[in-house]
Amino acid sequence: MNPNFDFSGQVVLVTGAGSGMGRATAFAFAEAGAAVTLADINTAVVTDLADELIVAGHRALGVTCDVADEDQVADAVARTVTSLGQLDIAFNNAGIQIPYAGIAEESGADFARLNAVNYHGIWASMKYELRQMREQNAGVIVNCSSIGGLIGGPGRAAYHASKHAVIGLTKSAAKEYGPRGIRINAICPGTIDTPMVSDMISTGVLDRASSVEAIPLGRFGKPEEIAAAALWLSSPGASFVNGVALLVDGGQLA
């Protein structure tokens, strides 16, 4: 799935790298020659994944990072620079779901937890990534929003709002940091075949048949297809692309 990109000599940080789209993107960057930091709340998983990449001949680092904790985000960026030398690209992918609920019934605790990861986590990641990138006068950030960042959905107001917020952060930061040589874009995945989606199907939150029917290509997306979009946005091929929210949804919103 990885096109012929060459990221040799570059350093990439991926949050939420323990599974799904984050894992696929971290591995795709490594296979394209980059040194990669895999950051995730699950320490054991990213440590094992980093070891797997190292055994395969890649430069990799696994770090514990709960993006809801600003200090852990700062540490992940600092360790990336200390261990791998710089920070050229970041894929801010960490995100969570909460149970479907109407606005009048939703718990404040669920709302706060969701935004701590999906909104505050992206903001904190960008904050410390940009501090490093502005010293280098170069860099690329790709934020993971969602198809839900562009539409509404009953029972999903909090989740969709958090993903709308990611696009707002992306567009504003792209205008602020474009003059410094830093490009910032977002990806809006549709329904992707990840562990999160599998959990939603198994718990009855999502119906596979009706979900597939809504996609003109007639299938769920693959994590590797999101990785391919992230690599393209980070490549010289997208050198004049800044501040976009790129749909990768199989045509669902067409």
Buried (B, 14 or more C-beta within 10 A) or exposed (E): EBEEBEBEEBBBBBBBBBBBBBBBBBBBBBBBBBBBBBBBBBEEBBBEBBEBBBEEEBBBBBBBBBBBBBEBBBBBBBBBBEBBEBBBBBBBBBBBBBEBBEEEEBEEEBBEBBBBBBBBBBBBBBBBBBEBBBEBEEBBBBBBBBBBBBBEEEBBBBBBBBBBBBBBBBBEBBEEBEEBEBBBBBBBBBBBBBEBBBEBBEEEBBEBEEBBEEBEEEEBBBBBBBBBBBBBBBBEEBEEBBBBBBBBBBEBEE
